[in-house]
Amino acid sequence: MRTTAILFLGMAMATTMAGDWPRYRGLNHDGISTEKDWLGTWPGGQPKRLWKATVGIGFSSMTVADGRLYTVGSDGVKKGGKDTIYCLDAATGKELWTRSYAQDLDPKYYEGGPGATPTVSDGRVYMLGRHGLVHCLDAATGAVVWSRDVVKELGVKLPEWGFNGSVHIEGNLAVLNVGSFGAALDRGTGKEVWVSGKDEAGYGTPVAFEWKGRRALAVFAARHVVAIEPLTGKELWRAPWKTEYDVNASDPVIRGSRMFLSSGYGTGGATFDISGAEPKQLWFNKEIRAHMASSVVMGGHVYGVDGQGGDKGSQLKCLDLETGAVKWTSPKSETGNLAAVDGKLLWLTGGGELVVVEAKPDLYQEVARAQVNGGKHWTPPVLANGRVYVRNAKGEVVCVDVKGTGPVI
């Protein structure tokens, strides 16, 4: 009876939150939306722009929950600057509240600014800043519930490009990709629960999965992918993964007993069998060299942006998850980032075009393409409740209407 009640509660929560995007890469952290009532093509070839807002320099993506949109941006000051967490009305773009904290712009071969995305859970917003400031805020008002400086207080090292992984909420824990392969704070108080070690971290977000009937988290560390037990931080297994400059930034993608990893700087991607005591690499190639754009796995295939060559050499590709065989490559060279919905890919190119592509392995097939924003785009598009949100490096957030029937509400 208790099990039935728990299952019913889980189903009710999933139904309630189906249209929201409360964390980086969506509800299930796989880049896939469960939305059905949306349009993949638009009258006149252009989705209607509903609003535009400016939130400061950076590469934080957006989260949407309970009618509010959250993101983070920098004021652009190199020394003595600040980052600001923004809460906007998701339908109108109206500013509802802001919360700022000290943070230099910290540019290094790029514009700088925050890279992590706010996480929304149970009426609170969790954010990990680039230099280790962690905030837990009231989602409705922005009031500070607690804050911690994990570099000063836990003694973990700061990676060369700062912390860029988003907070993962696991039960009563706020799990961070900081230290050797993660750390956990009590989500209610911010109190330290466990720390894996003090070495420099990778740049991705912890990914939850099931392993041998138990809950686990995959953390893309600086030189390995490590599976850990969430409650204790105990290491379950690890696989080496070396990328130049230790930039392991795209998140692992896990489907059942398969895990896909990829990184840039000429590295490439691979699928691992994780059904055994230790992960076993099935194949490796250089077809998807994901610098920071995480891939999507659907129907036994990997869809990802091979971002190694910049705009002149980057392409969207489809690979067989089991063999690594290339099924198709987009004809035009473009960078970008992905989300997916209802058997289609939402590809936001580096230049701000929103492209809808069939998620089918037989051929590359565009359904629609429209210029929705200008400037550099590194963050993935977000589809929530009939609206697509995109953001560029300057911090211009654009919302377009893709609702299938009736007015956007």
N, C-alpha and C positions, 0 to 999 in steps of 0.2 A: 504493500500500500504506500509505504514511504517512497519507494523507487518510482512508482507511478506518479506520485505528487511532484517529485523532483523533475521527472521528464515533462510533465504538463507545464510546470513553471518555466522550464527552459524553452519549451515551444512557444509559450505565451510571450516571453521576453523576445525571442527571435522574431515573432510576428510584429510586436510593437516596434522593434527597431529596424525592421526590414528596409525602410526607405532611408535610414540614416547612415552616416559614414563616420562613426565616432572615434576612429583611430586611424593611424597611418596604414594605407593599403586596405582599408575597409574593415567591416565587422569581423571577418575571418582572417585578416592579414594575408590575403592572397591576391589582392588587386581585383577581385571579382565582385561585382554588385549583383544582388538578387532582384533588382528592379525589373519590372515587366512593362509598366505603362510609360514608355518613352518612345521618342521618334529617332530613328537612325538616319532619316533623310528629312530635309526641311524645305518648306515652301520657298521657291525662289533660290534655293541652294544655300541659304544662309539662316542659321538659327537666330531668333530674336534676342538681342541683348537686353537684359532686364536691368542691370546696374553695373557700375564700376566703382571701385574704391582703391585707395592707396594705403598700404600698411607698412611701408619701409623696405629697405634692401634686405634680401635674403632668399633662401631656398626652402624654407619651411613650406610644407603642403598645407592643405586645409582639412579640418574635421567639421562634421555637421551633426548636430544632435539637438532634439527638442526645439527646432526652429531657429537655432543659433549656429553661426559659423565661427570657428576659432582658427587663428593663425598667428605667426610671430614675425616681426621685422625689426631691422636696425635703423637708428636715426642717421647712420652714415658717418659718425664721428670716429676717427681712427683711434684716438686716445681720449679717455674720459667719456665715452659714448654710452648709449643705453639700448637695450632691446625692449620691445613692447609686445605684450600679448594682447591681441585684439579679439573682442567678441562683437560680431556684427549680426544684425538681423539677416537670416539666410534668404529671405524673400525680397528684401529691399536694399540691403547693404548698409543700412543705418547703423552707426556706431552705438552699441549698448553700454560697453565699458572697456577700459584699458587698464593694464597693470604693467609698469615698467620696472626694470632692474638693471644694474650696472653691467655693461658689457661693451668692450671695444668692437669696432667693426671687424678688425683682424683680417684684412684681405691678404691673400697670398696666392698669386697667379690667377686669381678670380676676384669677383666683387666683394666677397666676404659676407658676413651676416649669418643668422641662424640657419641650421640645416635640419634640426629635429622638428617634429610636428606635435602640437598639443594632443593629448589623449583625454577623452571624456569618458567618465565612468561614474555611475551612481551620483550624479549631481555635482561632481568635482572635475576639475581640469588639472592635468599633470603635465609638467614641462621640464625638460632637461636642457639647460643652457650650454653654450659651447665651452665655457670654462668651468662647468661643474655646478652651477647654481641650479638646484631642483626646487620647483614651486608646486604646491598643491593649493588650488584656488577654488572658491565657491563658483560653480558654473554660471549661476544666475546673476551674481553681483561682482565677481572678481575679488572678493575679500580673501585675504591670505589665511589659509587654514594652517599651513606650516611651510617652512623652507629649510633647505640644507645646502651646505657647500661641500660636495663630496671630495673635492681635491684637498681642501684644508682639513676637513674633519675625518675622512677615511684614509687619507694619504695616498690615493691612487694617482698615477701619473697622467698628465694631460697629453693626448695624442697630438701630432704635429698640426692637424687641421681642426683640433677641438673635438668635442663630443657632438655627434650628429645623429645618433640613434634615438628613436622616440621611446617614451616610457611604456613598458608592457605591464598591464594589470593582470595579476594571477592570484585569484582569491583575495586574501588580505595583504598581498605583497605588491609593491611597485618595483618591478625588476628593470635594471638599467644595464646597458652595455658600457660599463665602466670597469676599470681594473682588468685583470688578466683575461677573464671570461665572464664578467658580470658581477653585479651586486644587487642586493634586495633590501628595501626599506619597508617598514610597516606603513601601509597606505593611509592609515588613520592618523598616525603621529609623526611619521618621517624617521622613526628610530631605526637604527641599523639592525638588520636581521642576520645577514651573512655577506661576506666579501670574498671573492674567489682568489684574489691576489692583487698586487699593486702595480703590475706592469701596464704598459699602454694598451688601450682597447682598440678594437676595430670600429667601424663607422656605421654598422647596421643596427637594426632593431631585433630584439629576441623574438623568435618564432615558436609558437606552441605546437606540439604534435603528440601523437600517441606512439609509444615504443614498448613493445612486449607487454601490452595491457596496462601501461602506466603513463602518467603525464610526464612530459619532458619539454625542455626548451632548447632550441638550437641557437647558439650565439656565434656569430661570425666574428671571431677574435682577430688579432693582428696577423697571425700566421697559421691559424687553424680554424676549423669549424668544430665547436665543442657542444656536445649534448649534456645538459645538466638536469639534475632533479630540482624542481622549482622551490620546494620548501626549505631545502638545506644548502643548495648550491653544489652538491656533490657531483663530481664528474662521472658521467655514464660511459662516454666514449669520445674520441676525437679523431679528426682526419686532418693531415697537414694541407695547408693551402697558402702558398707564398705568392704575393703580388708585390711588384716593385713599389717602394715607399710604404709598404704595409697598408695599402688602400683597399681593404676588403670592405666595400661599401654597399653593394646590392645585397638584399636579404636572401637567405636560403628559401627555396620553394619546395614544399614537401607534399607529396600525394601518396598516401598509403605507405608502402615500403620503399618509395623512391624519393631521393633528394637531389634537386638540381642546384648547383653552385656556379657562379660566374663572377669574373672580375676583369678589370681593364688593364691598361699598360701592357698590352700584348699577351696577356695571360690566356684567357679563353674560358670554356665552361665544361662541366662534366655532370654525369648522373651517377649517383651512388645507390647501391642496395643497402638499406639500413635495417633489414629484417634480422640480421644476426647480432652477435655480441659486439662486433666491430664493423664499421662501414666498409663496403667493398666497392671500389670504383668500377663501373661498367664500361665507360668510355670517356674520352677527353678529346676535345678539338678546339680550334680557335675561331669557330663560326660566330659565336656570341661572346663578345668581350665587353661585358656590361660594366661600364665605369661606375655608375651609381644608379642606373635605371633597372630596378628589379623586373624580372621576367614574369610571365603568366603561364601557368600550365593548365590546359584544358583538353579533354578527350585524348589523353595519351601523347600530347604534343606540347612542346615548349615554344612560346612566342616571346621574342625578345629583341631589343635594339642592340645591334653590334655597334657600339659607340666608339670604337677605337680610332677611326680616321677623321673625326670631326665631321662637319657638314659635307666634305668632299668624299668621305669614305664610309659613312655610317649608313646602315640599312636595317629595316625591320625584317626579321627572319622567322621561319617556322622550322623546327627540328623535331625529329622523332625522339621522344623521351627515352626510349629503351636503347636506341642504337646511335643517336647523334646524327643520323642522316639528314641532310638538308632537303626539306620538302619544297620550299620556295623562298625567294628573296625579293624584297620590294624593288621595283625598277628604278626608283628615284633615290638618290643619296641624301638622307636627312637624319639628324639626330632626333632625340625626343624621349618620351616616357609613356608608359602604358597603364590602362585599366581595361577591364573587360566586363561585358554585360550581355546576357541573353544570346550567347553564341556569336558575339561580335567583339572586336577590339576597338577601344577608344585610344587612338594614338595622337597625343599632343606633340607635334614636331617642335624642334628647337626654335623654329621661327614663329611659332604661335598659330599654326594651322591645326584644326581639329579634324582628324581623319577617321572615318568609320570603315573598318576592314572586316570581312568575313573571317571568323576563326575556324577555317577549314584547311586541312593539309593538302588538298588537291591542287589548289592554285591561289595566287595572290589576287584578291578581288576587292577593290574599293567600292563602298556603297555611297559614301559622301565625303566631301572635303570642303572646308570653309576656313577663311582667315578670321579668327575670333579675337586675337590680341597681337600686339607687336612686341619686339624685344626678345631677349634670351629666355628660354623656358627649359628648366631642368626638372621641375616638379611634376608629378603625374596629375592628370585631370581627375576630378572628383565628380561622380554622378550621385545625386541625392535628391529624392522626391521631385523628379521631373526637371531638375536643373543640373547643368554642368558648370563647374567652377574651374577656372584656370588662373595661374599666377606666373608672372615673369620675375626676373631678377631684381628689377626696380621696385617690386612690391605692388604692381598694379594687378588687382584681383578683378576678374571679369566673370559675370554670371550670365549664362545664356539659357533660354527656354527650350527644353526638348521634351516637354510633357506630351504624352500621346493623345489624351482627350481632355477637353475642357480647359478652364483657366488654371494657371499655376497658383497654388494656394500655399 
